[in-house]
Amino acid sequence: ITRTPLEVLERILREDVQKIWNSVPKPAKHVSTPISEFFNVEVTALSSYEEKEEQFLEQVSDLRQRFMNSISPGGLAGDRRAVVPGSGFPLSTQEIWKVIKENKDLDLPAHKVMVATVRCEEIANEKLMELAADEEWRTLEDDSRAAIVPGFGRKLNNVLSRHLSRYDAEAAFFDEGVRTAKRQVLLKKTLEMLYPSYQAMLSHQRSKAFDKFKKDVVTSSSNHEGFAAKVKDCSAKCLAEFDRGCADAFVQIAGWDASKVREKLLRDIDAHAIALRAEKLADIAAQFEKRLERGLGDSVSSLLEGAKPDTWPAIKELLAQETESATADLSAVLTGFELEEEEEHRMVSNLKQAGRQIVEKKAKEEASQALVRMKERFNQVFSYGPDSLPRVWTGKEDMKAIIRSGRVQAIKLLSILAALQLDDRKFDHIESGLTSLVSDASDLAPEGGILPVTTGSSLLASSTWEGIPASETLITPVQCRGLWRQFNREIEYTISQAIAAQEASKRSASWLPPPWAILAMIFLGFNEFMMLLRNPLYLLIMFVLFLLGRAVWVQLDVEREFQHGFLAGALSVSAKLLPTFMNFLKRLAEEGQQMANSATHSDNSSITSGNYTRPAYKQVPMQEMASYTDSSEDSFSNGDDRMRFRQNAKLAS
């Protein structure tokens, strides 16, 4: 470091160099030759590093280039481009001799290009083979195939730069144009060799970024709110990480572009986001459909099972209420997905259609059970009174009116289940057409008999209901007519049983035989009547047997038993007759024993007192026994009370 001006310092240095040159021994012919004939002497100075660092580094770089490219124009050794390097001298001499021998002439410029071409190509091939066998490159290639290599771009750039520098060093003395062209060929082949590793590295970076996106978008979008915003945020983070990975893998010398891989990553992200959105939308739709199923399923089934006149208005109101609530909540959930208006409208429409399908499904299920429901409705009207208590057939009921009422209720139920009545069109013609079956049957019904099966009006001969599409038809008119026929066949037994019970009740209500039977008894039983008059003892025996039978009749409650039918009453009475009769005789024996004991006690008392007067016995007639039994039986309603009464009753003799 000096403050001496460069001009003064250069003059002093040149004088010192000249003195050294003069003192050097030289051949006689070069004693007076100046040093400039053999050497280029230049004096240069560098700026102060402490004061002008940037200028110092720039001057050092220029000086380095002059040393490295010393034979190029402006180099320290001067322009040596026309000189053949020593490594190419054998080849050069062979080619010179070959040209002279063949052409008897020599073109030195063309010869120089030819030598540079051959030699530079050999050097390029050598460097390419050296790169293929380079241990660092082989390790880097193997690692890049397996996983991400940190600093991949820097390492690969160093390998490439080192091999290109070796080529430049060996081909530096050949023709510049040939040397540059062969260098480009070498660079191209080298990049072709290195590019698969770079592509593998980008593929690893893309996979890593894509996996991160899939993980983040699932984690951050656990709820459905703001799904689109979360996808955008995760996508931006994913692309930023991919860009950092590409920057780390970037090879400066190659200048490869990663835009295509980035575009592929974007397509993968968009495709996955669309698939995930579709999956979430499907889950949302399924959740809301289940919600409609819970809200509509049981309620619709209950309404259809009841089948009242206001069933379908109630179903429509329920459907509108549940659908409106569900669609409002669905629209609120879909806000975070940023769907197009058309797609959102489609999902809302699908949800409304799903609600209608739920109602249709439940209606079809109930329609498939139409015959069972009709019989249940008929039995409810026929077997139970207005107070919902079981009907007891006493013979005073209007059987024909009850049967007609049950049939009308059954046919109304069938008209409700015949079609989906969710629209605003008129459906009265269904009920009127089906009601004609009951009207026709009533006109043809015999008095007090079973209503015959009829074919109904001509309306029921069609396969469709007027004004109702086939998709909304649950039971066609032809099917309704078939159900009506089967319904009438299956309720015939119930009606027959009721008629039989009614007739049995009428018969049991009258205990006197018919007039003709009374007359027959008078004429045919005259001899027996005269026998009773001649023998009063028979009359007394018959009277006692009558009282005994009356008591047994009351205790068995025969009237009540025969109200359920003759066969059932006969079986029940026959099963209870013997135990009741034996119990009755046992009670009579006990009463007789008690009376005997009482008489013995009275006799003993008379003997002891010396009074032989006969004790007075209380006379209890048989009518008192019967009335006592009747009043006691009336005071107890169930069988257990009657049994306790029978065990505790004291029957007087």
JOBEL-V754659 format. One record per residue. N is the residue number from 0. RES is the residue in three letters. SS is DSSP state (a for helix, b for strand, c for the rest). PSI is psi in degrees with one decimal (NA if undefined). D_CENTER is the distance of its C-alpha to the mean C-alpha in whole Angstrom. Layout:
n/res/ss/psi/d_center
N/RES/SS/PSI/D_CENTER
N/RES/SS/PSI/D_CENTER
This chain:
n/res/ss/psi/d_center
0/ILE/c/126.6/86
1/THR/c/157.4/89
2/ARG/c/5.3/90
3/THR/c/136.0/92
4/PRO/c/148.2/92
5/LEU/a/-37.3/90
6/GLU/a/-44.7/93
7/VAL/a/-43.1/96
8/LEU/a/-38.2/94
9/GLU/a/-42.1/93
10/ARG/a/-41.3/97
11/ILE/a/-42.6/98
12/LEU/a/-41.0/95
13/ARG/a/-39.1/96
14/GLU/a/-40.4/100
15/ASP/a/-40.4/99
16/VAL/a/-39.2/97
17/GLN/a/-39.2/100
18/LYS/a/-40.2/103
19/ILE/a/-43.4/101
20/TRP/a/-38.9/101
21/ASN/a/-30.7/104
22/SER/a/-10.3/105
23/VAL/c/131.7/103
24/PRO/c/138.4/105
25/LYS/c/158.9/105
26/PRO/c/162.4/107
27/ALA/a/-34.9/110
28/LYS/a/-15.0/108
29/HIS/a/19.4/105
30/VAL/c/-38.9/107
31/SER/c/5.1/107
32/THR/c/128.8/104
33/PRO/c/159.2/101
34/ILE/a/-24.1/98
35/SER/a/-17.0/96
36/GLU/a/-23.5/97
37/PHE/c/-29.7/95
38/PHE/c/149.0/92
39/ASN/c/110.1/90
40/VAL/c/120.6/91
41/GLU/c/146.4/89
42/VAL/c/125.1/88
43/THR/c/157.6/85
44/ALA/c/146.5/84
45/LEU/c/147.4/81
46/SER/c/165.1/80
47/SER/c/129.1/79
48/TYR/c/-34.6/76
49/GLU/c/-34.8/76
50/GLU/c/-39.4/77
51/LYS/c/76.3/75
52/GLU/a/-45.4/72
53/GLU/a/-43.1/71
54/GLN/a/-36.9/74
55/PHE/a/-47.1/75
56/LEU/a/-37.2/72
57/GLU/a/-43.0/72
58/GLN/a/-36.9/76
59/VAL/a/-39.9/75
60/SER/a/-42.1/72
61/ASP/a/-41.7/75
62/LEU/a/-37.2/77
63/ARG/a/-43.4/75
64/GLN/a/-35.1/74
65/ARG/a/-35.0/78
66/PHE/a/-43.1/78
67/MET/a/-38.8/75
68/ASN/c/56.9/76
69/SER/c/-23.5/80
70/ILE/c/-0.7/81
71/SER/c/166.5/79
72/PRO/c/128.4/80
73/GLY/c/-5.2/81
74/GLY/c/169.5/81
75/LEU/c/-30.8/83
76/ALA/c/-4.1/85
77/GLY/c/180.0/85
78/ASP/c/112.4/84
79/ARG/c/23.5/83
80/ARG/c/-25.1/81
81/ALA/c/-0.8/84
82/VAL/c/137.8/85
83/VAL/c/128.9/83
84/PRO/c/160.6/82
85/GLY/a/-32.0/83
86/SER/a/-18.9/80
87/GLY/a/9.1/81
88/PHE/a/-45.7/84
89/PRO/a/-44.5/85
90/LEU/a/-39.0/82
91/SER/a/-43.8/84
92/THR/a/-37.5/88
93/GLN/a/-42.9/86
94/GLU/a/-36.3/85
95/ILE/a/-45.3/88
96/TRP/a/-38.1/90
97/LYS/a/-42.5/88
98/VAL/a/-41.7/89
99/ILE/a/-38.5/92
100/LYS/a/-37.2/93
101/GLU/a/-42.4/91
102/ASN/a/-5.4/92
103/LYS/c/26.7/95
104/ASP/c/165.9/93
105/LEU/c/122.9/91
106/ASP/c/97.4/88
107/LEU/a/-41.2/87
108/PRO/a/-46.0/84
109/ALA/a/-36.9/83
110/HIS/a/-37.2/83
111/LYS/a/-42.0/82
112/VAL/a/-40.4/78
113/MET/a/-43.3/78
114/VAL/a/-42.0/79
115/ALA/a/-39.5/76
116/THR/a/-49.1/74
117/VAL/a/-46.3/74
118/ARG/a/-42.0/74
119/CYS/a/-35.4/71
120/GLU/a/-39.6/69
121/GLU/a/-42.6/70
122/ILE/a/-42.2/70
123/ALA/a/-43.0/66
124/ASN/a/-38.6/65
125/GLU/a/-44.5/67
126/LYS/a/-32.9/64
127/LEU/a/-41.7/61
128/MET/a/-37.1/62
129/GLU/a/-39.0/63
130/LEU/a/-40.9/59
131/ALA/a/-31.1/57
132/ALA/a/0.4/59
133/ASP/c/128.1/59
134/GLU/a/-39.7/57
135/GLU/a/-42.9/56
136/TRP/a/-40.9/54
137/ARG/a/-41.6/53
138/THR/a/-43.2/51
139/LEU/a/-37.9/50
140/GLU/a/-44.3/48
141/ASP/a/-41.6/47
142/ASP/a/-37.5/45
143/SER/a/-27.1/44
144/ARG/a/-29.6/42
145/ALA/a/-43.4/40
146/ALA/c/-178.0/39
147/ILE/c/133.3/40
148/VAL/c/114.3/44
149/PRO/c/138.0/45
150/GLY/c/28.8/48
151/PHE/a/-45.3/47
152/GLY/a/-42.4/49
153/ARG/a/-43.9/52
154/LYS/a/-43.9/53
155/LEU/a/-35.7/52
156/ASN/a/-37.6/54
157/ASN/a/-42.4/57
158/VAL/a/-45.9/57
159/LEU/a/-42.8/57
160/SER/a/-38.4/60
161/ARG/a/-43.4/62
162/HIS/a/-34.8/62
163/LEU/a/-35.8/63
164/SER/a/-37.2/66
165/ARG/a/-39.9/67
166/TYR/a/-44.9/68
167/ASP/a/-37.7/69
168/ALA/a/-40.7/72
169/GLU/a/-28.6/73
170/ALA/c/15.3/73
171/ALA/c/-27.7/74
172/PHE/c/4.5/78
173/PHE/c/175.2/77
174/ASP/c/133.9/77
175/GLU/a/-42.7/74
176/GLY/a/-44.9/73
177/VAL/a/-43.0/72
178/ARG/a/-43.0/71
179/THR/a/-41.4/68
180/ALA/a/-45.0/67
181/LYS/a/-31.1/67
182/ARG/a/-39.1/65
183/GLN/a/-39.7/62
184/VAL/a/-43.7/62
185/LEU/a/-43.3/62
186/LEU/a/-41.0/59
187/LYS/a/-47.1/57
188/LYS/a/-37.8/57
189/THR/a/-43.1/56
190/LEU/a/-35.7/53
191/GLU/a/-33.7/52
192/MET/a/-35.7/52
193/LEU/a/-20.6/51
194/TYR/a/-39.8/48
195/PRO/a/-37.1/45
196/SER/a/-39.7/45
197/TYR/a/-42.1/45
198/GLN/a/-39.9/42
199/ALA/a/-39.2/40
200/MET/a/-42.3/41
201/LEU/a/-36.4/39
202/SER/a/-40.4/36
203/HIS/a/-43.0/36
204/GLN/a/-40.3/36
205/ARG/a/-43.2/33
206/SER/a/-40.8/31
207/LYS/a/-46.0/32
208/ALA/a/-40.0/31
209/PHE/a/-40.7/28
210/ASP/a/-38.8/27
211/LYS/a/-40.9/28
212/PHE/a/-46.2/26
213/LYS/a/-39.8/22
214/LYS/a/-45.6/23
215/ASP/a/-40.0/24
216/VAL/a/-31.0/22
217/VAL/a/-40.2/19
218/THR/a/-43.3/21
219/SER/a/-18.1/22
220/SER/c/40.9/19
221/SER/c/-33.3/17
222/ASN/c/165.3/17
223/HIS/c/-4.3/16
224/GLU/c/133.6/20
225/GLY/c/33.9/22
226/PHE/a/-45.5/20
227/ALA/a/-42.9/23
228/ALA/a/-38.7/26
229/LYS/a/-35.3/24
230/VAL/a/-42.6/24
231/LYS/a/-42.9/27
232/ASP/a/-46.2/29
233/CYS/a/-36.1/27
234/SER/a/-42.3/28
235/ALA/a/-42.7/32
236/LYS/a/-39.3/32
237/CYS/a/-45.7/31
238/LEU/a/-36.7/34
239/ALA/a/-41.6/36
240/GLU/a/-38.3/36
241/PHE/a/-40.0/36
242/ASP/a/-39.2/39
243/ARG/a/-39.9/41
244/GLY/a/-39.3/40
245/CYS/a/-38.5/42
246/ALA/a/-37.0/45
247/ASP/a/-31.8/45
248/ALA/a/0.3/45
249/PHE/c/132.2/47
250/VAL/c/115.7/51
251/GLN/c/-41.9/53
252/ILE/c/-39.4/56
253/ALA/c/-40.0/53
254/GLY/c/32.3/51
255/TRP/c/149.5/48
256/ASP/c/130.3/45
257/ALA/c/14.8/42
258/SER/a/-37.2/40
259/LYS/a/-40.2/39
260/VAL/a/-37.1/37
261/ARG/a/-39.8/36
262/GLU/a/-39.5/35
263/LYS/a/-39.6/33
264/LEU/a/-41.2/31
265/LEU/a/-42.1/30
266/ARG/a/-40.9/29
267/ASP/a/-41.5/26
268/ILE/a/-45.8/26
269/ASP/a/-42.9/25
270/ALA/a/-42.7/23
271/HIS/a/-39.6/21
272/ALA/a/-40.9/20
273/ILE/a/-43.3/19
274/ALA/a/-42.4/16
275/LEU/a/-39.7/15
276/ARG/a/-42.4/15
277/ALA/a/-40.0/13
278/GLU/a/-43.9/11
279/LYS/a/-39.2/11
280/LEU/a/-38.1/11
281/ALA/a/-40.7/8
282/ASP/a/-42.1/6
283/ILE/a/-46.0/9
284/ALA/a/-41.1/9
285/ALA/a/-39.4/5
286/GLN/a/-43.5/7
287/PHE/a/-32.5/10
288/GLU/a/-39.9/9
289/LYS/a/-36.7/8
290/ARG/a/-43.3/12
291/LEU/a/-37.7/13
292/GLU/a/-42.4/12
293/ARG/a/-38.6/14
294/GLY/a/-28.1/17
295/LEU/a/-35.3/18
296/GLY/a/-63.9/17
297/ASP/a/-37.8/20
298/SER/a/-44.5/22
299/VAL/a/-42.2/22
300/SER/a/-41.2/22
301/SER/a/-42.3/25
302/LEU/a/-42.8/27
303/LEU/a/-32.8/27
304/GLU/a/-37.9/28
305/GLY/a/-37.5/31
306/ALA/c/58.3/32
307/LYS/c/168.8/34
308/PRO/c/-30.6/36
309/ASP/c/24.1/34
310/THR/a/-53.6/30
311/TRP/a/-38.9/29
312/PRO/a/-39.0/30
313/ALA/a/-38.8/29
314/ILE/a/-42.7/25
315/LYS/a/-41.2/26
316/GLU/a/-43.4/27
317/LEU/a/-42.9/24
318/LEU/a/-44.3/22
319/ALA/a/-40.8/23
320/GLN/a/-49.2/23
321/GLU/a/-40.1/20
322/THR/a/-42.0/19
323/GLU/a/-43.5/22
324/SER/a/-43.2/20
325/ALA/a/-42.0/17
326/THR/a/-35.6/18
327/ALA/a/-45.2/21
328/ASP/a/-36.8/18
329/LEU/a/-42.8/16
330/SER/a/-37.5/20
331/ALA/a/-39.2/21
332/VAL/a/-38.2/18
333/LEU/a/-11.2/18
334/THR/a/-39.0/22
335/GLY/a/-13.3/21
336/PHE/a/-11.1/20
337/GLU/c/49.6/23
338/LEU/c/159.0/22
339/GLU/c/155.0/24
340/GLU/a/-38.6/25
341/GLU/a/-42.3/24
342/GLU/a/-41.2/20
343/GLU/a/-41.5/20
344/HIS/a/-36.3/21
345/ARG/a/-42.1/19
346/MET/a/-40.6/16
347/VAL/a/-41.7/18
348/SER/a/-39.8/19
349/ASN/a/-37.1/15
350/LEU/a/-41.3/14
351/LYS/a/-41.6/17
352/GLN/a/-35.8/17
353/ALA/a/-41.1/14
354/GLY/a/-41.8/16
355/ARG/a/-38.0/18
356/GLN/a/-34.6/16
357/ILE/a/-45.2/15
358/VAL/a/-42.4/19
359/GLU/a/-41.0/20
360/LYS/a/-47.0/18
361/LYS/a/-37.5/19
362/ALA/a/-39.6/23
363/LYS/a/-38.0/23
364/GLU/a/-43.8/22
365/GLU/a/-36.0/25
366/ALA/a/-33.9/27
367/SER/a/-20.0/27
368/GLN/c/24.3/28
369/ALA/a/-43.6/31
370/LEU/a/-42.0/34
371/VAL/a/-43.5/33
372/ARG/a/-38.8/33
373/MET/a/-43.9/36
374/LYS/a/-38.9/38
375/GLU/a/-43.2/36
376/ARG/a/-41.5/37
377/PHE/a/-45.4/41
378/ASN/a/-34.1/41
379/GLN/a/-40.9/41
380/VAL/a/-38.7/43
381/PHE/a/-40.3/46
382/SER/a/-8.4/46
383/TYR/b/143.4/45
384/GLY/c/-177.1/48
385/PRO/c/-26.0/47
386/ASP/c/12.3/47
387/SER/c/16.5/44
388/LEU/c/150.2/47
389/PRO/b/137.2/47
390/ARG/c/132.4/50
391/VAL/c/121.2/53
392/TRP/c/106.8/55
393/THR/c/-4.3/59
394/GLY/c/-7.0/60
395/LYS/c/-5.7/60
396/GLU/c/152.1/56
397/ASP/c/90.4/56
398/MET/a/-42.2/54
399/LYS/a/-41.2/54
400/ALA/a/-38.4/52
401/ILE/a/-42.8/50
402/ILE/a/-43.7/49
403/ARG/a/-41.6/48
404/SER/a/-42.3/46
405/GLY/a/-40.2/44
406/ARG/a/-40.9/44
407/VAL/a/-43.9/43
408/GLN/a/-38.6/40
409/ALA/a/-40.9/39
410/ILE/a/-32.1/39
411/LYS/a/-40.2/38
412/LEU/a/-41.7/35
413/LEU/a/-38.1/35
414/SER/a/-30.7/35
415/ILE/a/-35.3/32
416/LEU/a/-0.5/30
417/ALA/c/-27.9/31
418/ALA/b/156.8/29
419/LEU/c/123.1/27
420/GLN/c/56.5/29
421/LEU/c/-12.6/27
422/ASP/c/178.2/29
423/ASP/c/5.0/33
424/ARG/c/168.1/35
425/LYS/c/137.5/37
426/PHE/c/14.3/36
427/ASP/a/-28.1/39
428/HIS/a/-20.7/41
429/ILE/a/-49.9/38
430/GLU/a/-40.4/39
431/SER/a/-40.1/43
432/GLY/a/-40.1/43
433/LEU/a/-33.0/41
434/THR/a/-25.4/44
435/SER/a/-26.3/47
436/LEU/a/-44.4/46
437/VAL/a/-39.7/47
438/SER/a/-45.8/50
439/ASP/a/-40.7/51
440/ALA/a/-36.0/51
441/SER/a/-36.2/53
442/ASP/a/-32.0/55
443/LEU/a/-2.5/56
444/ALA/c/135.7/55
445/PRO/c/157.1/59
446/GLU/c/121.5/60
447/GLY/c/7.4/58
448/GLY/c/-174.2/57
449/ILE/c/138.4/53
450/LEU/c/131.8/52
451/PRO/c/161.2/51
452/VAL/c/129.0/48
453/THR/c/165.7/49
454/THR/c/-12.5/47
455/GLY/c/-173.2/46
456/SER/c/171.5/47
457/SER/a/-19.0/47
458/LEU/a/-33.2/44
459/LEU/a/1.7/42
460/ALA/a/-6.0/43
461/SER/c/160.0/41
462/SER/c/-3.3/37
463/THR/c/155.9/36
464/TRP/c/142.3/36
465/GLU/c/126.7/38
466/GLY/c/6.0/37
467/ILE/c/122.6/33
468/PRO/c/159.6/31
469/ALA/a/-30.3/30
470/SER/a/-22.2/26
471/GLU/a/4.3/27
472/THR/b/124.0/29
473/LEU/c/-41.4/28
474/ILE/c/119.7/31
475/THR/c/161.8/34
476/PRO/a/-40.1/37
477/VAL/a/-42.0/38
478/GLN/a/-36.8/36
479/CYS/a/-42.7/37
480/ARG/a/-41.2/40
481/GLY/a/-41.5/39
482/LEU/a/-38.7/37
483/TRP/a/-42.2/40
484/ARG/a/-48.3/43
485/GLN/a/-37.3/41
486/PHE/a/-45.3/40
487/ASN/a/-37.5/44
488/ARG/a/-37.8/45
489/GLU/a/-20.6/43
490/ILE/a/-2.9/44
491/GLU/a/-41.2/48
492/TYR/a/-42.5/48
493/THR/a/-43.4/47
494/ILE/a/-41.2/50
495/SER/a/-41.8/52
496/GLN/a/-40.4/52
497/ALA/a/-41.0/52
498/ILE/a/-41.4/55
499/ALA/a/-41.3/57
500/ALA/a/-37.6/56
501/GLN/a/-43.2/58
502/GLU/a/-39.2/61
503/ALA/a/-37.8/61
504/SER/a/-39.0/61
505/LYS/a/-41.5/64
506/ARG/a/-39.7/66
507/SER/a/-20.8/65
508/ALA/a/-21.2/67
509/SER/c/113.2/70
510/TRP/c/-14.9/72
511/LEU/c/142.0/75
512/PRO/c/166.6/76
513/PRO/c/158.9/76
514/PRO/a/-39.9/80
515/TRP/a/-32.2/81
516/ALA/a/-36.1/80
517/ILE/a/-45.1/82
518/LEU/a/-40.6/85
519/ALA/a/-39.4/85
520/MET/a/-35.6/85
521/ILE/a/-46.1/88
522/PHE/a/-41.8/90
523/LEU/a/-22.4/88
524/GLY/c/23.2/89
525/PHE/a/-43.0/92
526/ASN/a/-43.2/94
527/GLU/a/-38.0/91
528/PHE/a/-41.8/92
529/MET/a/-33.7/96
530/MET/a/-40.4/95
531/LEU/a/-36.0/93
532/LEU/a/-37.5/96
533/ARG/a/-26.6/99
534/ASN/c/88.7/97
535/PRO/a/-20.4/95
536/LEU/a/-38.4/94
537/TYR/a/-37.4/91
538/LEU/a/-39.9/90
539/LEU/a/-41.8/90
540/ILE/a/-42.9/88
541/MET/a/-35.7/85
542/PHE/a/-43.0/85
543/VAL/a/-42.3/84
544/LEU/a/-35.3/82
545/PHE/a/-45.2/80
546/LEU/a/-42.1/80
547/LEU/a/-44.9/78
548/GLY/a/-38.2/76
549/ARG/a/-41.0/75
550/ALA/a/-44.5/74
551/VAL/a/-40.6/72
552/TRP/a/-44.3/70
553/VAL/a/-43.0/69
554/GLN/a/-35.4/68
555/LEU/a/-15.5/66
556/ASP/c/58.2/65
557/VAL/a/-36.8/65
558/GLU/a/-44.2/64
559/ARG/a/-37.8/61
560/GLU/a/-38.2/60
561/PHE/a/-3.3/61
562/GLN/c/-22.8/58
563/HIS/c/6.4/55
564/GLY/c/154.6/57
565/PHE/a/-46.0/60
566/LEU/a/-45.8/59
567/ALA/a/-39.6/57
568/GLY/a/-40.7/60
569/ALA/a/-42.9/62
570/LEU/a/-43.0/60
571/SER/a/-43.4/60
572/VAL/a/-40.7/64
573/SER/a/-32.5/65
574/ALA/a/-31.0/63
575/LYS/a/-10.0/64
576/LEU/a/-53.7/68
577/LEU/a/-48.8/69
578/PRO/a/-38.5/68
579/THR/a/-43.0/69
580/PHE/a/-43.3/72
581/MET/a/-40.8/73
582/ASN/a/-38.3/72
583/PHE/a/-45.4/74
584/LEU/a/-37.6/77
585/LYS/a/-41.6/77
586/ARG/a/-38.2/77
587/LEU/a/-41.0/80
588/ALA/a/-41.8/81
589/GLU/a/-40.6/80
590/GLU/a/-39.7/82
591/GLY/a/-39.4/85
592/GLN/a/-41.1/85
593/GLN/a/-40.7/85
594/MET/a/-38.4/88
595/ALA/a/-42.8/90
596/ASN/a/-38.1/90
597/SER/a/-39.9/90
598/ALA/a/-40.7/94
599/THR/a/-42.8/95
600/HIS/a/-37.1/94
601/SER/a/-39.3/96
602/ASP/a/-42.5/99
603/ASN/a/-39.1/100
604/SER/a/-36.2/100
605/SER/a/-39.9/103
606/ILE/a/-41.6/105
607/THR/a/-39.6/104
608/SER/a/-8.3/106
609/GLY/c/7.5/108
610/ASN/c/117.8/107
611/TYR/c/28.5/106
612/THR/c/142.1/105
613/ARG/c/129.9/102
614/PRO/c/148.8/99
615/ALA/c/127.0/97
616/TYR/c/144.3/94
617/LYS/c/127.0/91
618/GLN/c/118.2/90
619/VAL/c/115.6/87
620/PRO/c/163.0/86
621/MET/a/-28.3/83
622/GLN/a/-35.8/82
623/GLU/a/-38.1/81
624/MET/a/-46.2/79
625/ALA/a/-42.6/77
626/SER/a/-37.0/77
627/TYR/a/-39.9/76
628/THR/a/-42.9/73
629/ASP/a/-46.5/72
630/SER/a/-36.2/72
631/SER/a/-40.2/70
632/GLU/a/-34.9/67
633/ASP/a/-25.6/67
634/SER/c/-8.2/66
635/PHE/c/133.3/63
636/SER/c/-35.5/60
637/ASN/c/168.9/58
638/GLY/a/-35.6/59
639/ASP/a/-42.8/59
640/ASP/a/-39.4/62
641/ARG/a/-39.2/64
642/MET/a/-42.6/64
643/ARG/a/-36.7/65
644/PHE/a/-42.5/68
645/ARG/a/-34.4/69
646/GLN/a/-30.1/70
647/ASN/a/-9.4/71
648/ALA/c/140.4/73
649/LYS/c/108.2/77
650/LEU/c/124.3/79
651/ALA/c/147.0/82
652/SER/c/NA/85
